Amino acid sequence: MKILDKKDMERIKRSIDSYESCRDSVNHQSRDIIRLSKKIIYSLHRNDIKNATSSVKRIKTKISQLNKTVSKEPKLRTSGAFKVAIQEYIEAITFYDLLKHNRISPNSKLGVDPEYYLLGLIDLVGELVRRAINSAIKEDYETSVKLKDLVSELYDELLLFDFAGGELRKKFDSIKYDLKKLEDLVLSLKLNGKI
């Protein structure tokens, strides 16, 4: 009678090795997506739509590849690297769609985990604040006001959610401070007769 089933141990080892290999691939692919996301945002802040569009095409291909990799080991959908990559992707793609098409892509189109979508959307607010401030510096006051209104609308929509705790709650709480910055900016523009 065998005490230890060596074939069973071999199967476990193969399973763990496969998981580790897949995890390494997810980590690598996630880093590429995060880099591309930053490149898209950088290009958009410089009004370089051509470069942003090229990067958007590449990031969509990378997201598709990442999803195929994760489908082999579904537990990796909750890994930190995957989660951050999806958040960064959502932030970049929604910023791109807003500036290029004057809309924010809904999650029904993007098809990511709803929590990751919301986290990316909340991260988008920081880019909107930056864009509003830069617009005011360039005397494009209308854009600053529109972006303040958009952040206000987004904040109002997110107020309807019951974020009990965790990362979503913390990130959501940061929006009110960003909104306050924009309200102060618009008030200052108004008091100075700019709008």
N, C-alpha and C positions, 0 to 999 in steps of 0.2 A: 504494500500500500504506500503510495506516494503521499508525503505530507504536504509538499508544495507543488502546485500545478504550474510547471514551467511554461507551458504553452499559454496559459492564462496571463502569466507575468509578461510574456513576450507581446501579447495583444495589448496589454496595458501600456507597455513601453512604446509600442508603435503609435498608440492613440495619443499619448503625451507628447511624443516627438512630433507628430503631425500638428497637434495644437500649438506647440512652441514655434514651429516653422510658420504656421499661419499667422500667429501673433506677431512674429518678427516682420512678416510681409505687411500686415496691417499697420504696424508702427511706421515702417518705411513709407508706405503709400500715404499715410496720414500726414507725415511731415511734408511730403510733396504738395499735398492739398493745402496745408496751412501756408506754405510759401507762396503758392499761386494765389490764394485768397488775399494775402498781403499785397501782392503785386497788382491785383485788380484794384484794390482800394487805393493804393498809391497812384496808379494811373488815373483813376477817376478824380482824385483830388487835384490832379494836374490837368484835368480836362482832356486827357489823352484817350479818347474813346476807341481809337484804332487798336492800341495796345491792350486796352481792357477787353475788347471784343475777342481778340486773339486768345487772351488768357482765359476768358470765359469758355471758349470752345474746348480748350485743353483741360480745364478743371472739370467740365462735365464728363469728359472721357475718363478722367482719373476717378471721379465719383462712381461711375459705372464699374470700373475695375475693382475699386474698393468694395463695393457691394457684392460683387462676385466672390471675392476672396472671403468676405465675412460670411457668406452663405454656407461655406464649408464648415465653419465653426461659429454658429449663431451666438454663443456666449460672448463672443468678442464685440457684439453690438453694444454692450454696456461697458466696454473698456474705456479708459480715460482717453487714449489716443484717438479712437474712433469718434467718441463723443465730441472732443475738441475740434477734430477735422470737420465734422458735420456742422457744428456751430459756426466755425469760421467760413465755411462754404455758404451757409445761409446768409451770414452777414454780408459777404462779398456779392453774392448773386442778387440779393434784394436791393443793395445799394446800386448795383449796376442797372437793374430793371427800373428802379426809381428814376435815375438820371437819364437813362436812354429812352424809356417808354412811359415815364410818369405814372408808374404803378409799382406796387410791391407784390411780388409773386406770392400767391397763396400756397399754403402747404399742400392743398389738394393737387396742385401742379408739381410741386417739388417732391412730395412723397417721402418725407423723412419722419422720424419719430416726433410726435407733437411736442414733447418736452424740448428736444434738441432744436426744433424750429423756433419755439418761443425764446430759448436762450440766445439763438443767433439774431432774432429780431430785436431783442433787448440790447444786444451788443451793437446793433445797427444805430441805435440812438446816439452813441458816442460819435459816430461818423457824421450823423446829421447835425450835431452840435458844432463839430469842427467846420463842417461845410457852411453852416449858418453864420458863424463868426467870420470865416474867410470871405463870405459873400458881403457881409457888412463892411469889412475892410475895403473891399473893391467897390463899395457904394452900390451894390446890388441889393438894396433893402427889401425889395419885393420877395426875393428868394429867402432871405432871412425870416421874414414873417411867415411865408408858406411853410418853411421847415419847422418853425415854432408851432404852427397850427397842426402839422402832421404829428409831431412828438406829443402834443397835447391829446390828439385823437387816439394815438396808440396807448398812451397812459390811461385814458378813460376806458378803452376797451379792455386793457389788462386788469383794471380795477374789478372787473366782473368775475375774474378768476379767484379761486380760493387757494392761494399758495400757502400751504400750511407751514412750510419750512424748507430748509435746504437751499440749494444753489439758486433755484428759480426765485425764491422769496428774496434772497439777498440781492440778486441782480435787479429784480423788479423795484426794490426799494431805492436803488441808485437812480432810477429814471426821474423821480421827483426832484432830485438835485440838478440833473441835467435840464429838466423842464424849467426849473427856477432860473438857471443861467440864461436860457432863451427868453423867458419872460422879462428878465432884467435887461437883456439886450434890446428887445423890442420896446420896452418902456423908455429906455435911454434914447433910442432912435426917435420915438414919438416926442419926448420932451425937448429934443434938440431940433425938432421940425424937419426931420429927415423923411418921416412917413406921415 
